[in-house]
Each structure stands twice: as structure tokens, then as C-alpha cells.
Amino acid sequence: MHSMIVYPEEFNARKAAVFAALAAVEGGAHQLWMVPLSPFGWPETRTRVDAALARAKKPGRSALGKAVKRLLLTGQYNWSRRYFTRHPDRVAVAWNGLTGGRKVFLDAARDAGAAVLYAELSPFPGRITLDPAGVNAESSVPQEPDVFLNQPRTEWRTMGAAMVARPSRRVDVGQGAGDLPETPFLFCPLQVPDDSQVRLFAGWCRTYPGFIAALTQAVHHMPLGWHLRLKEHPSAKESLGPLLEPLLATGRAVVDNETDSFAQLAASRGVVTLNSSMGLQAFFHDKPVVTLGKAFYALPGLVTPCADQSQLNASFNGPISFDPALRDGFMTWLDNYYPRCAGAEFDHAGFADKLLQARAEAQSRRSRDIR
């Protein structure tokens, strides 16, 4: 039996480099140009396909389209389950893995008893996410604050040294050196409305329109002289202008799509977000953060997590704060959690640790199943 990673091809140079580095550490790779299909089902097939369809960004517009999507995911799960049943020593790896075919691929490998590893970009430059549990709010990042308080500290702020605003894909969203007001404001970096972070982890807001509606109520609770400053995401394909009109009509919010995102963050009195990575990146600027959705960093003391409208209104009325010692420990933990991945330079020892974690998690799962 030959150990290797098995992954669906992504046709992306950066992702391919990550898979190649993992393969070099593990000893080989089986690259799937497309996940094959199998008609032979398993007891869990329907449950896993239902879960994937519930998360699908494009489940099919018509009854026929939905049926075809179900058949595709069913076939992919069945083939993947059979493959990893025959090769339980191999590690299933997929990019993101939260939805669609990538989800059923990893679910099938896990059901077969194989090790799985989710790969995703990191919120910090020169790092990568590799996690056997999942990514974003489903990652293995502990949710108990005590975990972060008693550990040797690292120089975690170096992770943000090369952090710059994301280049824009839109002509109406820039990263310029605009003039920022002296009046106090909260900064809200808007997200891509149909991104998985929003679709899967919006929490009580449910949708991005729900998030904007919550902000529209909350701005009335800001102290006099304060305003909410918003910036659209540079990767969003369509403007949120119409959706923002009721919020802007309050006179307590403005949109600044021209000024550099981190310049606005640095000048703010705090950051408000559903669950954007900029909420985490605000830690480098020692800014308090208010979160409305689900995020692995949305822990009391790190940020001010709001579970409903009344809590959000209270946070806008202020003051909001954070625990510096908890943040120090949390960011130290993340410094060790994210392997280095800068250009062609990979932290092979860190990659090896992640593969070991994936195998240990699979072994633990098999032991539980035997009991």
C-alpha cells in the first residue's frame, strides 16, 4: 500500500503548488482531473448528497437541473467512497471542501475511514490553511479561551508585515490615498454576498440583505458625531448600491470605495463585520471588532460577538473593547496553526504536521466507530 494524497484538480497555479508541496511531503499524489461517477450507492449516500445540495451555490434552476446536480453528486460520492474503502491509507485533500463535489469527495473519504485535509487561503500573507476538520467557522481552531492563555508567545505581528489591501477587479472600487475625516467612525468592510462565508455562516442575519438591514437599525444607536463607514469588496462582481440605499438614507453611514481598505481600518474606532477576514486582520491594528455572523475568531474577549439585534444596537452605542492578553495568545496560536507558504517556499515540516494530524483524526474516528 502506497501512501499519497488524492485531490480533485483545481486548474490554478497557486493551488497546484500547494498540492505539489503536500505530495512531496506525503510521498506521491493521485490527481483527479474530474471525480469519476459510480452508480453503486452506500447507506450514507443520500444523506451526504442532501447536505451538499443544501449548501450548493448553484443547485440547479429547474427541476431537471436539480435532478442532474443530484445525480452528479451521488455518482461522485459513490465513486469516492469506493475508492477510499480500497485505499484507506491515502489522504483525501480538497480546496475549500465546504460545498458541492468537493464536499461529497471529502465526506466519502471520511466515511470510508481515510484521512482528510481541507486546504484554503489564509487571512495572512505567506500562510496557508490546512485543517482536517474544515475551514472558516468549521475549522479545528479551539473555541475555549483558556487554550490560548498559557503558551509561549511568538512575534505574531510579523504575520501582518506584508499585509496589503486586495487589488480591485472593479473600476469603481479602488485602493487610493483618500482623505479620511477626523470625526469618529466604525469601519465596515463589505463582503461578496454570495461567498460561502456569507451563504453558510451568516448566523442570525441569515443573508447579506439581512446583515445590511441589521446595520440600518444599529446606526441609530451610535453616539452623536459618529458614523458608519463602508467599503464594497474589491472582488464583488456587482455593486451593492441599491441594497445600501436605506442604510445611507439614515444619514449615519457613508460609502468610501476609493480609500485604501487598511487605511480606513487604521483610522477607525473599530470594525464591524459579518465574518470577514478583515475582522481578524484588525487585530494587527489593535482595533475592537464587532461580529454578527459565525467566525472562528468570534470569541468574547477577542471581539464583541452579537447574537441578535439588541446586542448589535448596544455595541454600536459603545464602548466596545477587547482583551489584549487573550488576543496575544490567540494570535500566537494562529502563528503556529498556519504553515508558511510564500511563493515557492513551503514549510514542509508544517505540512507534515498537518498530514499527521489528519491521520490521527482518522485513527481516532475509526476507534470511536469500533467502540
SETOR-55868 format. One record per residue: x, y, z of N, C-alpha, C, O in turn. Coordinates in steps of 0.1 Angstrom, whole numbers, plus 2048, in hexadecimal, padded with zeros to 3 digits. Layout:
REM residues N
XYZXYZXYZXYZ
...
This chain:
REM residues 371
8097F480080080080080980C80081280E808
8068157F780F8217F580782E7FA7FD8317F4
80D83480480784080980884C7FF81384E7F9
7FE8537FD7FE85F7F47F28687F77E98637FE
7F28747F27E687C7F37DE87A7E67E48777DB
7D187C7E77C887B7DC7BF8877DC7B988B7E6
7BF88E7D07B889B7D07B289E7C37B789B7B8
7A68A57C37A18AA7B67A98B67B17AC8BF7B8
7AC8B57A47B48C079E7AC8CD79E7A08CE79D
7B38D87A17AD8E57A17B18EF7967AA8F9794
7BA8EB78D7BE8F37827C29017867BE90B77F
7CA9027917CE90F7967DC90D79B7DF9047A2
7E69157967F49137997F79147A77FF90C7AC
7F191D7AF7F491E7BD7EF9127C57F690D7CD
7E390D7C27DE9017C87E68F57C47E98EC7CD
7EA8F47B87F28E97B37FF8E87BB8048DD7BE
8058F47BE8128F47C58108EF7D38198E87D8
8058F27D98028ED7E78008DE7E78068D77EF
7F98D97DD7F78CA7DC8048C37D98078B97DE
80D8CA7D081A8C47CD8228C37DA82A8B97DC
8228CD7E282A8CD7EE8258C27F882D8BC7FE
8188C17F98128B68018168A97FC81A8A0804
8168A77EF81A89A7E98288977EB82C88B7EE
8318A17EB83F89F7ED84289A7FC84A8927FE
83A89F80583B89B81383588D81583B88581C
82A88A80F82387E81182987280982786780D
82F8757FE83686B7F682F8687E983485F7E2
8258707E581F86E7D88118747D880C8787E2
80B8747CC7FE8797CA7F68727BF7FC86E7B5
7E98727C07E086D7B67D78797B37CF87D7BB
7D987F7A77D288B7A37C688779B7C7880791
7BA88C79F7AE8887987AA89478F7A689F795
7AB8937827A789D7797988A077B7938AB779
79089677E78389778278088B78B785880789
77788D79577388179D76A87879575F87C791
76E86B79476686278C75886079375686479E
74F85978C74285679174084779374683F78C
73884379D73583579E7268347A272183C7AA
71F82A79C71082979F70E8217AC7028207B1
71881B7B27168127BD71781A7CA72181F7CE
70B81A7D17098237DC70E81D7E97118117EA
70D8267F471182280270682780B6FE82F807
7058218176FA8268206FA8358226EF83A825
70683B82270784982570585281970585E81A
70484C80D7058548006FA85F8016FE86B7FE
6EE85C8036E38668026E587180C6E387D809
6E986E8186EB8788236F688181F6F588E820
70187C81A70D88581670988D80A70D899809
7028888006FE8907F56F489B7F96F58A67F4
6EB8988016E18A28066E88AD80D6E58B980A
6F28AA8156FA8B481C7028BD8127038C9814
7078B780870F8BF7FE7068C87F67098D37F3
6FA8C27F26F08CA7EA6EB8D67F36E88E17ED
6EA8D47FF6E58DF8086EF8EA8086EB8F680B
6FB8E88067058F28067098F77F87119007F7
7048F17EE7088F47E07069027DC6FB9077DF
70F9097D670E9167D17059167C56FD91F7C3
70690B7BD6FD90A7B16F78FC7B16FC8F37AA
6EC8FA7B96E68ED7B96DE8E97AD6D98DE7AC
6DD8F27A36D58EF7986C88F87976C18F97A1
6C68FF78C6BB90878B6AE9017886A390778C
6AE8F67826A18EF77E6A18E27856AB8DD78B
6968DB7846958CE78A69E8C47846A58BC78A
6A08C57766AA8BD76F6B88C07746C08B7776
6BB8CD7756C88D17796CC8CC7876D78C778A
6C28CC7906C48C779E6C68B879E6CE8B37A5
6BE8B17956C08A37946CD89F78F6D4895794
6D28A67856DF8A477F6EA8A678A6F489E78B
6E98B17926F28B479C6F38A97A76FD8A57AB
6E78A47AA6E68997B46ED88D7AF6F48867B6
6EA8897A26F187E79C70087F79C70787579F
70588B79971388D79871988B7A67238847A7
7148927B07198917BE7188827C372187E7CA
70D87C7C070B86E7C47168657BE71C85D7C5
7188667B172385E7AB7318617B07398587B2
73386E7B37408727B974386C7C774D8677CA
73886D7CF7398677DC73C8587DC7458537E2
7348517D47358437D374383F7CE7498357D4
7488457C47558417BF7608447C976983C7CC
75F8507D07698547D976984A7E67738477EB
75D8477EA75C83E7F57628307F276982A7FA
76082B7E676581E7E277581F7E177C8167E5
77982A7DB78882C7D978F82C7E77998257E9
78A8347F17918357FD78F82880679682680F
78482180378281480A78D80A80679280280E
79180B7F979C8037F47AA8087F77B48017F8
7AB8157FA7B881C7FD7B78248097B8830809
7B481E8157B28268217BF82D8267BE83582F
7CA8298207D782F8257D983C81E7E3844822
7D28408147D484C80C7CC8588137C2856819
7D18648117CC8708177C487880C7CA87C802
7B787A80F7AF8828067B18918097B0895815
7B48987FF7B68A78007AE8AE7F67AD8AA7EB
7A78B97FB7A08C17F17A08D07F57A28D3801
79F8D87EC79F8E77EE7928EB7F37888E87ED
7918F27FE7858F780577D8EB80A77C8E9816
7778E38027708D78067638D980D75E8CF813
75E8E580D7518E78157458E580D73A8E3812
7468E47FF73A8E37F773C8DA7EB7488D67E8
7318D67E57328CF7D873A8C27D873A8BA7E2
7408C07CC7488B47CA7538B27D47578A77D8
75A8BD7D77658BC7E17608B77EE7678B07F5
7548BB7F274F8B77FF74C8A87FF7508A1808
7458A37F57428957F574E88C7F374F8817F8
7598917ED76588A7EB76C8887F977087D7FD
76C89380177289280E76988A81876E882820
75C88C81775388581F75487681D75486E826
75587281075786480D76485E812764853817
76F86581177B86181677A85F82577F85582B
77486882C77386783B76A85B83F76D854848
75F85983775684E83A75E84183875A83683E
76784182F76F83482C77A832836781828836
77C83C83F78683A84979484084579E83E84D
79584783A7A184D8367A385B83C79A861841
7B085F83C7B386D8417AF8778367B087582A
7AA88383B7A688E8327AD89A8377B089C842
7AF8A382D7B68B082F7AF8BB8277AF8B981A
7AA8C582D7A58D08267B08DB8247B88DE82D
7B18E08187BA8EB8147B38F78117A88F780A
7B89038157B29108127BC91A8147C691881B
7BA92680E7C39328107C293581F7B8932826
7CC93C8247CD9418317CA94F8327CB956827
7C595583D7C296383E7CF96B83E7CF97783D
7DB96483F7E796B8417F09688357F195D830
7F897283080197082480C965828811965833
80F95D81E81A95482081694882881F94082D
80994582B80593A8327FA93382B7F4938821
7F792682F7ED91E8297E59178347EA91483E
7D89148317D090D83A7D08FE8367CD8FB82A
7D38F583F7D28E783D7CC8E184A7D28E2855
7C08DB8497B98D88557B18CB8537AA8CA849
7B28C185B7AB8B485979C8B685D7948AD859
7988C086478A8C28687828CA85E7768C785C
7888D48587818DD84F7878EA84E7938EC853
7818F484878690284777C90C84C77090884E
78091884E77892385377191F86177891A869
76492086275E91D86F75E90F87275A90B87D
7619068697618F886B76F8F286D7728E686D
7798FB86F7878F78717898F187F77F8F0887
7958EC8827988E688F79E8F08997A28EC8A3
79D8FD8957A290789F7999068AB78D9078AB
7A09048B77989038C478F90F8C679291A8C2
78490C8CD77B9168D177A9198E077191F8E5
7849138E77859158F579091F8F879C91C8F5
78D92B8FD7989358FF7A49319077AF935905
7A29289117AD92491A7B891D9127C491D916
7B59179067BF9108FE7CA91A8FA7D69168F9
7C79278F87D09308F37D89388FD7E293F8F9
7D593790A7DB9409147E893B9197F094391E
7EB92D9197F792891F7FF9219157FF915914
80692990D81092390381B92D901819939902
8269298FC8319328F982D93B8ED8279378E4
8309488EF82C9528E58359528D98419508DB
8309558CD8389578C18379668BD82F96D8C2
83F96A8B483E9778AE8349778A3837978897
8279758A781D97389E81A97F89481497D88A
81E98A89981B99689182299688381F99D87A
82D98E88383498D87682C98786B82E98985F
82197F86F81897986581198485D80E982851
81099086380999B85B8129A585580D9AF84F
81F9A28558289AC8508269AF8418289BA83C
8239A48398219A682B8129A782780F9A581B
80A9AA8307FB9AB82D7F89B88267FB9C282B
7F29B681B7ED9C28137DF9BF80E7DB9B480E
7D99CA80A7CB9C98067CA9C17F97D39C17F0
7C09B97F77BE9B17EB7BC9B97DF7B49C37DF
7C39B67D47C19BE7C77B29BC7C37AC9B27C5
7AD9C77BD79F9C77B979D9C27AB7A59C47A2
7929BB7A978E9B779C7849C079677F9BE78A
7809CB79D7769D479877C9E27977849E679F
7779E978D77C9F778A777A0079577DA0B797
76B9FD79B765A067A576AA037B3764A097BD
7739FA7B57789F77C27879F77C178D9F07BA
78EA007C979CA027C87A3A007D679C9FD7E0
7B0A037D67B8A027E27C1A0F7E27CDA0D7E4
7BBA1A7E17C2A277E17C5A2D7EE7C1A287F9
7CCA387EE7CFA407FA7C5A4B7FC7C8A577FA
7B9A478007AFA518027B0A5980F7B8A55818
7A9A648107A9A6B81D79EA66826792A64822
7A2A62832799A5D83C795A6784679DA7084A
789A6784B784A7285478AA7086278FA65866
78AA7B86978FA7A877784A76881786A7288C
777A7687C76CA7288476DA63886771A5B87D
769A5E89276AA4F894760A4788C755A4B889
765A3B88875CA32880760A2488276BA21886
756A1B87F758A0D87F75AA09870753A0E868
763A0086D7659FB86075F9EE85D7619E4865
7589ED8527519E084E7569DC8407519E1836
7609D383F7649CE83275A9C482D7599B9833
7539C78237489BE81E74E9B28177599B2812
7479A781774B99A81174499880473B99F800
74898D7FD7429887F17359817F57369777FC
7299867F171D9817F771A9727F471496C7FD
72096C7E971D95E7E77299557EB72994A7E7
73395B7F273E9537F673994980172F94B808
74093E80273C93380B73D93881A735934822
74594281D74594882A73894E82E73394D839
73295482472595A82671A95082571195082E
71A94881B70F93E81970E934824703930828
71993082A71992583371A92A84271592384B
71F93684472393A85271D94785672394E85E
71294B85070C958853705959860702964865
70394D8676FD94E8746EF9538746E795186B
6EC95B87E6DE9608806DA96A8756CF96D873
6E497086E6E19798636DB9718576D497784F
6DF9658566DA95B84B6E095E83D6E4955837
6DF96B8396E396E82B6EB97C82C6EB982837
6F19808216F898D8216EE9988226F19A2828
6E299781B6D89A281D6D49A382C6D29AD831
6D49978336D19978416DB99E8496D89A5853
6E899D8456F39A384C6F29B284A6F39BA854
6EF9B783E6EE9C583B6E29CB8436E39D6848
6D79C38436CB9C884B6CF9CA85A6CA9D3860
6D79C085F6DB9C186D6E39CE86F6E29D487A
6EC9D18666F49DD8676EB9E98676EE9F386E
6E19E985E6D89F585D6D19F886A6CFA0486D
6CE9EE8716C89F187E6D29F58886D09FE890
6DE9EF8886E89F28926EEA008916F2A0589C
6EFA058856F6A128846EFA1D88C6F5A27890
6E2A1C88F6DBA268976DFA268A56DCA2F8AD
6E7A1C8A96EBA1B8B76FAA208B96FFA1F8C4
700A248AE70EA298B070DA378B7704A3E8B6
718A3A8BE719A478C5718A528BA71BA508AF
713A5E8BE713A698B5721A6D8B072AA6C8B8
721A708A372EA7389D735A6789773FA69890
731A5B89A737A4F89472FA4B888724A4F886
736A4487F730A3E873736A31870741A2D875
72EA29868733A1C863738A1E855732A2484C
745A1985374BA1B84674DA0D83F752A04845
747A0C833747A0082C750A00820752A0A819
7559F481C75C9F380F7589E58097589DB810
7549E67FC7519DA7F575D9D17F37689D67F2
75B9C47F27659BA7F076B9BC7E27649BD7D8
7789BC7E177E9BE7D377C9B37CA77E9B47BE
7789A77CF77599C7C676799A7C37639917BB
75E9A27C97509A07C674D9A47B87519AF7B3
74599C7B174399E7A37399A97A07399B0796
72F9AB7AA7259B57A87259BE7B47289BB7BF
7219CB7B17219D57BC7159D27C670A9CD7C1
7179D57D270D9D47DC7059E07DE6FD9E27E7
7079EA7D57009F77D66F19F77D96ED9FD7E3
6E99F07D26DB9EF7D56D89EA7E36CF9EF7EA
6DF9DF7E76DD9D97F46E19E37FF6DB9E280A
6EA9EC7FD6EF9F58076E7A018096E8A09812
6DEA047FF6D6A117FF6CFA1380C6D0A1F811
6C8A0A8126C1A0D81F6CBA1082A6C8A19833
6D6A0A82A6E0A0C8356E6A1A8336E8A2283D
6E9A1E8276EFA2B8246E5A368266E8A4182A
6D8A338256CDA3D8276CCA418356C6A4B838
6D2A3983E6D1A3D84D6DAA498506D8A5085A
6E3A4C8476ECA578496F7A548536FFA5D857
6F8A47858702A4386170CA3A85B715A35862
70CA3884E715A2F847719A3583A712A3C833
726A3283672BA37829733A2B822737A22829
734A2B81573CA2180E748A28809747A33802
754A2280B760A27806767A1C7FF76EA14805
765A1B7F276AA117E9778A147E477EA0C7DC
77DA207E7789A257E1796A237EA7A0A207E5
794A267F779FA268007A3A1880479BA0F805
7B0A158057B6A098087AFA028147ADA0981E
7AC9F68137A49EF81E7AB9EF82B7A59F2835
7B89ED82B7BF9EC8387C29FA83E7C39FC84A
7C2A048357C3A1283A7B6A158417B6A1C84C
7ABA1183C79EA1484379DA0C850798A1185A
7A2A0084F7A29F785B7AA9FE8667A69FF872
7B6A028627C0A0886C7BAA158727BDA1887E
7B2A1D86B7ADA298707A0A2887779CA3187E
79BA1C87778EA1A87D78FA1888D79AA17892
783A19893783A168A277FA078A477EA038B0
77DA008997799F289B7749EC88D7719F4884
7739DF88C76F9D98807629D18827619CA88D
7599D287974C9CA87A74C9C186D74E9C6862
7499B48707499AB86574099F86873D99C873
73B99985D73498C85F73E98286373D97D86F
74897F85B75397685F75F97785676696D854
76198385076C98584777A98384D77B985859
78397F84579197D84A79798A84F7A098B856
79199584A7969A284E7939A585D79A9AD864
78999E86278699F87179299987879699E883
79898E8747A498887A7B09918777B8992880
7B199686B7BD99E8687BD9AB8707C79B2871
7B19AF8757B19BB87D7B89BA88A7BC9C4891
7BB9AD88E7C39AB89A7D19B18997D79B58A3
7D69B188D7E49B788B7E49C688E7EE9CC891
7D89CC88D7D79DA8907D19DD89D7CE9E98A1
7D09D38A57CA9D48B37BD9DB8B37BA9E38BC
7B49D78AA7A79DD8A979C9D38AF79D9C78AD
7939D98B77879D08BB77F9CC8AF77F9D38A5
7799C08AF7729BB8A47649B68A97639B08B3
75A9B98A174C9B48A37499AA89874A9AD88C
74599E89C74199489273299089372D99089E
72B98E88871D98A88871C97B884712975888
72597687C72396887772C95E87E732962889
72D95287973694887E74494A87974694B86D
74E94A88175C94A87D764944888761944894
76F93D88477793688E77E94089878293C8A3
77E94D89578495689E77A95E8A677D9688AD
76D95B8A47629628AB76095D8B97569588BD
76B95F8C176A95B8CF76A9678D87719718D6
7619678E37619728EC76F9758F277696C8F6
7739828F27809858F67899888EA7919928EB
7889808E07909838D378898E8CC78E9978C7
77B98C8CB7729968C47669978CD7649918D8
75C99F8C874F9A08CE7459998C574099F8BB
74298C8C77399848BF72B9888C27279888CE
72398B8B871598F8BB70B9848B670C9818AA
70397F8BE6FA9748BB6ED9788B76E59708B3
6EA9858B86DC98A8B36DD9998B26E799F8B4
6D299F8AD6D29AD8AA6D49B68B76DB9C08B6
6CF9B28C26D09BA8CE6DF9BA8D26E49C58D7
6E69AF8D16F59B08D46FC9B88CB7069BF8CE
6F89B88BE6FF9C08B46FC9CF8B77069D78B7
6F09D38BA6ED9E08BD6F59E58C96FA9F08C9
6F79DD8D36FE9E08DF70D9E28DC7149EB8E1
7129DA8D37219DB8CF7239E88C772D9EF8C9
7199EC8BF71B9F98B871AA058C171FA108BE
713A038CC712A0E8D671FA0F8DE722A1A8E4
727A048DE734A048E4734A048F372AA058FA
741A048F974DA028F174F9F38EF74B9EA8F6
7579F08E475B9E28E176A9E18E57729EA8E3
76E9D58E977B9D38ED7809C58EB7789BD8E5
78C9C18EF7919B38ED79B9B18F87A09BA8FF
79E9A48FA7A89A09047B699E8FD7B79948F5
7BF9A78FF7CC9A68F87D39998FB7DA9948F2
7D39949077DA98790A7D497C9037DB9738FE
7C797B9027C09708FA7C49718EB7C69678E5
7C397D8E67C797F8D87D697B8D67D99748CC
7DE97E8DF7EC97B8DD7EE96C8DD7F59668D4
7E79648E67E89568E67E19508D97E69468D4
7D69558D57CF9508C97D79528BD7D89488B5
7DD95D8BB7E59608AF7F29578AF7F79538A5
7F79558BB80394C8BC7FF93E8B88069378B1
7F393A8BC7EE92C8B87ED92C8A97F19228A2
7E79368A37E69378947F393788D7F5931882
7FD93D89380A93E88D81093088C81792D882
80C92789581191989480791088B80B906886
7FB91588A7F090D8837F290E8747F090486D
7F591A86F7F791C86080591985C80E92085F
80790E85381590C84E81991784581091E83E
82691984482B92483A82A91F82C82C913829
82692882382492581582693180D81C938809
83393580B83694280483C93F7F784893A7F6
8359417EC83A93F7DF83D9307DD8349287DF
84992C7DA84D91E7D88539187E585790D7E5
8539207F085891C7FC84D91680584491E809
84E90A80984490381184A8FE81E8568FA81E
8428FF8288478F98358448EA8358398E683A
84D8E283084B8D482F8488CD83C8408C483D
84F8D284784D8CC85483F8CF8598388C785E
83A8DB85682C8DF8598228D78528188D3857
8258D584581C8CC83C81C8BE8428118B8842
8278B98468288AB84B8208AA8588198A085A
8208B58608188B586D8098B486A8028AD870
8058BB85F7F78BB85C7F38AE8577E78A985A
7FB8A784F7F889A84A7F78908567EF887856
80089186080088986C7F388B8747ED882879
7EF8988757E289B87B7D68958747CD88F87B
7D68958677CC88F85F7CB8808627C087A863
7D68798627D786B8657D38688737CB85E875
7D787087D7D386E88B7C486F88C7BE868894
7BE8798867B087B8867A886F88079E86B886
7AD86A8757A785E86F7A885287879E84B879
7B385087E7B58458877AC8468937A683C898
7AA8528997A18558A47938528A078B84C8A7
78F85689478285388F77F84488D77483F891
78983D88878782E88678682789477E81E895
78E82C89E78D8268AB77F8288B177A8208B8
77A8348AF76C8378B476282E8AE7598298B4
76482C8A075A82489975A81589E75080E89E
7668108A17688038A67618018B375A7F78B6
76280B8BC75C80A8C974C80B8C874580B8D2
